[in-house]
Amino acid sequence: MKIAFCGKGGVGKSTIAALLCAGLREEGYQVLAIDADPSPHLGRLLGFEDSEKLTPLSEMRDLLAERAQKQGPYYTLNPRIEDLPERFMLTRDGLRLMVLGAIREAGGGCACPEQTVLRRLLSHLILTAREAVVVDMEAGVEHFGRATVVPMDFILVVTQPYRGSLETARQILRLARELRMERVFVVGNAVRNEEDEAFIAESLGVKPVISFPEDEEVLRAERQGRSLLEVRGPCRERARELVRYLKTHGA
């Protein structure tokens, strides 16, 4: 089971990804979590100690340039990446974590060689993993333009019942249709009531398969720096429901 989380920044992608990891582990899955967001937080939410001190691969520019065999404007399209997971993977209680990050260039400069290495590594991790894979993608829609999400079994589009969040969700759904991706599901977050859920459905033309409520326990855990693997309550139960839904609607 290979699952990618997409959506506008700040909608709770990382939080729900961490809760889904917890739900998958309860179902007996080994889990590989991949943080491919430019501002990675998944390791902290999963309780990996000192994960915020970990340098994402996207910031290891010398390593990426070396693997891309970058020489002026020239670089390889088939960089060697097979040894990188063993060197940079973190493991905790049957859960593996890879922090890729994503390259952001000030002023819109090109980082094609480095991006080539990261994209190939992400595809390698997804295609060779023997466990469930949960990928927290970068916010927005750029990864759809690069078709990075194509190898995934499920795309989960996280949205809150607000216009800005829903506009990004609409763009993602449109691009997914253009790529002919079939298992693309909307997941609501910070949904307070039926009115919020109806607003999401009306705005997107499709109902959320699961809606996560505002959860005080999750908020406390985040503020205290505790792992979301430890929380109980309504959001944890929604994560269990989401796992069951994905199992039912898998290939």
ABEGO torsion letter per residue (X at the ends): XBBBBBEBBGAGAAAAAAAAAAAAAAAGBBBBBBBABABBAAAAAAGBBGAAABBBAAABAAAAAAAAGBBEABBBABBBAAAAAAAABBBBGGBBBBBAEBBBBBGGBBAAAAAAAAAAAAAAAAAABABBBBBBBBBEAAAAAAGAAAABABBBBBBBBBAAAAAAAAAAAAAAAAAGBABBBBBBBGBABAAAAAAAAAAAGBBBABBBBBBAAAAAAAAAGBBAAABBEAAAAAAAAAAAAAAAABX
